[in-house]
Amino acid sequence: MSTAVASQATATVQPTTTLPPTTTLQPIRVLPIPQVRPSVIHQTESQLPAAVLKEGHDAQRPRYIQDALAVDFASASDEQLFGPQPTGRSGLPDPVHWAGHLAQAVVEVMSGLRQPPQIIRWTTPEVYAVVARRGAVSARRGRPSARRAVVRSVRVCEPADGVAEAAAVVLDGSRVRALAMRLVGVDGRWRIEALQVG
């Protein structure tokens, strides 16, 4: 048995002496950067093709004239160009679904259960100021009630393209309240433009 182990050990110890073939690398070729600038157009070059020039057009007209950009910034104000852009009904989500969510969020802010900045994106500055002020008054009165207000039903009508008027019934503890909102499509989303709480 020891001779078998010894022969196995000698068989595994013998190294293989094959060398990898030598390869020669090609030298790196450095090429110049291609010129991408267009050639200069002189005033003597014609703008019109030869067939048109034969019909009597002026051959001395320049071939290329760079004019001003075709944008007139004098006709519109910065607010019209870069401010909030109105969105039509086809580019807006379902107003019934969003009116319910926005009504619930507004009620929670006014009762002090939600922070006012959470709805700033969905309201105009005037509506946000009113809702945030009512939320601050609720917070000063003390701890909010354990039972949060719940939106029970929402009715929506669309008097114009990109405009939805919603009325929501809100159950606030033992009281039932009404909430009326005017939603306007701005930048692809509904935004509360007017709010009335009953």
C-alpha positions in Angstrom: 0.0 0.0 0.0 2.9 2.4 0.7 4.4 1.8 -2.8 1.0 2.8 -4.3 1.0 6.0 -2.3 4.6 6.8 -3.2 4.0 6.2 -7.0 0.9 8.5 -6.8 3.0 11.2 -5.1 5.7 11.0 -7.7 3.1 11.2 -10.5 1.5 14.4 -9.1 4.9 16.1 -8.4 6.1 16.1 -12.0 5.6 19.6 -13.4 4.6 20.2 -17.0 7.2 22.3 -18.9 5.0 23.8 -21.6 5.8 27.5 -22.3 3.2 29.8 -23.7 3.9 31.0 -27.2 5.5 34.4 -27.5 3.4 37.1 -29.0 4.5 40.4 -30.4 2.3 43.4 -29.9 1.7 45.9 -32.7 2.9 49.4 -32.0 0.3 52.0 -31.2 -0.5 54.3 -34.0 -1.2 57.9 -33.0 -3.6 59.6 -35.4 -4.3 63.4 -35.5 -7.7 64.7 -34.3 -10.0 65.2 -37.3 -11.0 68.8 -38.1 -14.8 69.2 -37.5 -15.1 72.9 -38.1 -16.9 73.7 -41.3 -15.0 75.6 -44.0 -15.4 79.4 -44.2 -18.0 80.6 -46.7 -16.9 83.6 -48.6 -19.2 86.4 -49.7 -18.5 85.6 -53.4 -20.0 82.1 -53.2 -23.5 81.8 -54.4 -26.5 80.8 -52.3 -28.6 79.6 -55.2 -28.0 76.6 -57.4 -26.7 77.2 -61.0 -30.0 76.3 -62.6 -31.7 79.1 -60.7 -29.0 81.6 -61.5 -29.4 81.0 -65.2 -32.9 82.4 -65.0 -31.6 85.8 -64.0 -31.1 85.8 -60.3 -28.3 87.8 -58.8 -25.1 85.7 -58.7 -23.5 88.0 -56.1 -25.8 87.0 -53.2 -24.0 85.3 -50.3 -24.4 81.5 -50.0 -25.0 81.6 -46.2 -26.5 84.2 -43.9 -26.8 83.6 -40.2 -30.0 85.3 -39.0 -31.4 85.9 -35.5 -33.1 83.0 -33.7 -36.8 82.6 -34.5 -37.9 83.3 -30.9 -39.5 86.5 -29.9 -39.1 87.0 -26.1 -40.7 90.5 -26.3 -44.2 89.2 -26.9 -44.5 87.2 -23.7 -43.6 87.7 -20.0 -41.3 85.4 -18.0 -44.3 84.2 -16.1 -46.1 83.2 -19.4 -43.0 81.4 -20.7 -41.5 79.8 -17.6 -44.4 79.8 -15.1 -47.0 77.2 -14.5 -48.5 75.9 -17.7 -52.2 75.0 -18.0 -53.0 71.4 -18.8 -56.1 70.2 -20.7 -58.3 67.4 -19.5 -56.7 64.8 -21.8 -53.4 65.2 -19.9 -54.8 64.9 -16.4 -55.8 62.0 -14.2 -59.3 61.1 -13.1 -60.7 64.1 -11.1 -63.0 62.1 -8.9 -60.1 60.0 -7.6 -57.9 63.0 -7.0 -60.6 65.2 -5.5 -61.2 62.5 -2.8 -57.4 62.3 -2.0 -57.0 66.1 -2.0 -60.1 66.6 0.2 -58.8 64.1 2.7 -55.3 65.7 2.8 -56.8 69.2 3.3 -59.1 68.0 6.1 -56.1 66.4 7.9 -54.0 69.5 7.6 -56.8 71.7 9.0 -57.3 69.3 11.9 -53.5 69.2 12.7 -52.9 65.6 11.7 -50.8 66.4 8.7 -48.1 69.0 8.1 -49.1 71.8 5.8 -46.0 71.6 3.5 -47.3 68.2 2.3 -50.0 69.9 0.2 -48.1 72.9 -1.1 -47.6 71.3 -4.5 -51.3 70.7 -4.9 -52.6 74.1 -3.9 -52.3 77.8 -5.0 -50.4 80.1 -2.5 -53.7 81.6 -1.4 -55.4 78.3 -0.6 -52.3 77.0 1.1 -52.2 80.1 3.3 -55.8 79.6 4.5 -55.4 75.8 5.1 -52.0 76.2 6.9 -53.5 79.0 9.1 -56.4 76.7 10.1 -54.0 73.9 10.8 -51.9 76.2 13.1 -55.1 77.3 15.0 -56.0 73.6 15.5 -52.5 72.8 16.7 -52.6 75.7 19.2 -55.9 74.4 20.6 -54.2 71.3 21.9 -54.0 67.6 21.0 -55.9 66.7 17.9 -58.8 64.3 18.3 -58.1 60.6 18.2 -60.7 60.1 15.5 -59.6 61.6 12.2 -62.0 63.2 9.7 -63.0 60.9 6.8 -64.2 61.9 3.4 -67.4 59.9 2.8 -68.4 60.9 -0.7 -67.2 63.1 -3.6 -69.2 64.6 -6.5 -67.4 66.2 -9.4 -68.5 68.2 -12.4 -66.2 69.6 -15.2 -67.5 73.0 -16.4 -64.5 73.6 -18.7 -61.5 71.8 -20.2 -58.9 71.3 -17.4 -61.3 72.5 -14.7 -63.1 70.4 -12.2 -65.4 71.5 -9.4 -65.8 69.0 -6.5 -68.0 68.8 -3.5 -67.1 66.4 -0.7 -69.0 65.2 2.4 -66.7 64.9 5.4 -67.5 63.1 8.6 -65.6 64.7 11.5 -66.4 62.8 14.6 -70.1 63.4 15.2 -70.2 66.4 12.8 -70.8 66.3 9.1 -69.1 69.0 7.0 -69.1 70.0 3.4 -66.0 70.8 1.4 -66.1 72.6 -2.0 -63.0 72.8 -4.2 -62.2 74.1 -7.6 -59.4 72.0 -9.3 -57.5 73.4 -12.2 -55.0 71.4 -14.4 -51.5 72.8 -14.1 -48.3 71.2 -15.2 -49.9 67.8 -15.7 -51.6 67.6 -12.2 -54.7 68.9 -10.5 -54.3 71.9 -8.2 -56.8 73.4 -5.8 -57.5 77.0 -6.9 -60.4 77.7 -4.6 -61.6 76.1 -1.4 -64.7 76.6 0.8 -65.3 74.7 4.0 -68.7 74.4 5.6 
